[in-house]
């Protein structure tokens, strides 16, 4: 049976490496809480795709991401769910 790992173990295993693409399909409250950590994993010039956002909560998520230096480059809204494409400037 696979061993479950904690969020702390997962974060520790990634270390401080930065990536050109980070994908996070999480509910808005979790995206807001993790915004600093998610942004820290995006390389300069890289992209964060954030999904799983209920429409009315999108401004809150966008604000949290912008506070970390990310800028919105696209938004997709299907009428219920929103996805954001954000980039970290070089």
matplotlib code that plots the C-alpha trace (Angstrom):
import matplotlib.pyplot as plt

x = [0.0, 1.4, 2.6, 0.7, 2.9, 2.0, 1.9, 5.1, 6.9, 5.8, 6.9, 10.3, 10.8, 10.4, 12.8, 13.5, 13.5, 11.5, 9.5, 8.4, 4.9, 3.0, -0.5, -2.9, -6.5, -7.7, -10.7, -10.4, -9.7, -6.7, -5.4, -5.5, -3.8, -1.1, -0.5, 2.9, 4.1, 2.7, 4.3, 7.6, 7.7, 7.1, 10.3, 10.7, 8.9, 7.0, 3.3, 0.9, -2.4, -4.9, -8.3, -11.1, -12.3, -16.0, -16.8, -17.6, -14.3, -12.1, -11.3, -10.1, -7.8, -6.5, -5.8, -3.9, -1.8, -1.2, 0.0, 2.8, 3.9, 2.0, 0.1, -3.0, -2.6, -5.8, -9.1, -11.5, -15.0, -17.5, -20.3, -19.6, -15.9, -13.0, -9.4, -6.6, -3.4, -0.8, 2.8, 5.7, 7.6, 11.2]
y = [0.0, 3.5, 5.6, 8.8, 11.9, 15.1, 18.5, 19.4, 16.4, 17.2, 20.8, 19.7, 17.3, 20.1, 22.3, 25.8, 24.8, 27.0, 25.8, 27.3, 25.9, 25.4, 24.0, 24.2, 23.0, 23.8, 25.6, 29.4, 29.3, 27.0, 28.9, 32.1, 30.5, 28.9, 31.9, 32.7, 29.1, 28.7, 31.9, 30.9, 27.9, 29.9, 30.8, 34.3, 34.4, 31.3, 30.6, 29.5, 28.0, 28.2, 26.4, 25.0, 28.6, 29.2, 32.4, 34.8, 34.0, 34.7, 38.3, 37.1, 34.6, 37.1, 39.6, 37.1, 36.1, 39.7, 40.4, 37.8, 39.6, 37.5, 39.1, 37.8, 37.0, 35.1, 34.2, 31.4, 31.4, 28.7, 30.4, 28.5, 27.7, 30.1, 29.3, 31.9, 32.1, 34.1, 34.9, 36.0, 38.8, 38.3]
z = [0.0, -0.9, 2.0, 2.6, 3.1, 4.8, 3.1, 5.0, 3.6, 0.1, 0.4, 1.9, -1.0, -3.5, -1.7, -3.2, -6.8, -9.2, -12.2, -15.5, -14.9, -11.7, -11.7, -8.8, -9.0, -5.5, -4.0, -3.5, 0.2, -0.2, -3.2, -1.1, 1.8, -0.3, -2.6, -1.1, -1.4, -4.9, -6.1, -4.6, -6.9, -10.1, -12.0, -13.3, -16.6, -15.5, -15.4, -12.6, -13.7, -10.9, -11.2, -9.1, -8.3, -7.9, -9.9, -7.1, -5.3, -8.3, -7.3, -3.9, -5.4, -8.0, -5.3, -3.2, -6.3, -7.4, -3.8, -4.5, -7.6, -10.1, -12.9, -14.6, -18.3, -18.9, -17.2, -18.3, -16.8, -17.8, -15.8, -12.6, -12.4, -13.1, -14.0, -13.9, -15.9, -14.0, -14.8, -12.7, -14.5, -15.3]

ax = plt.figure().add_subplot(projection="3d")
ax.plot(x, y, z, "-o")
ax.set_aspect("equal")
plt.show()
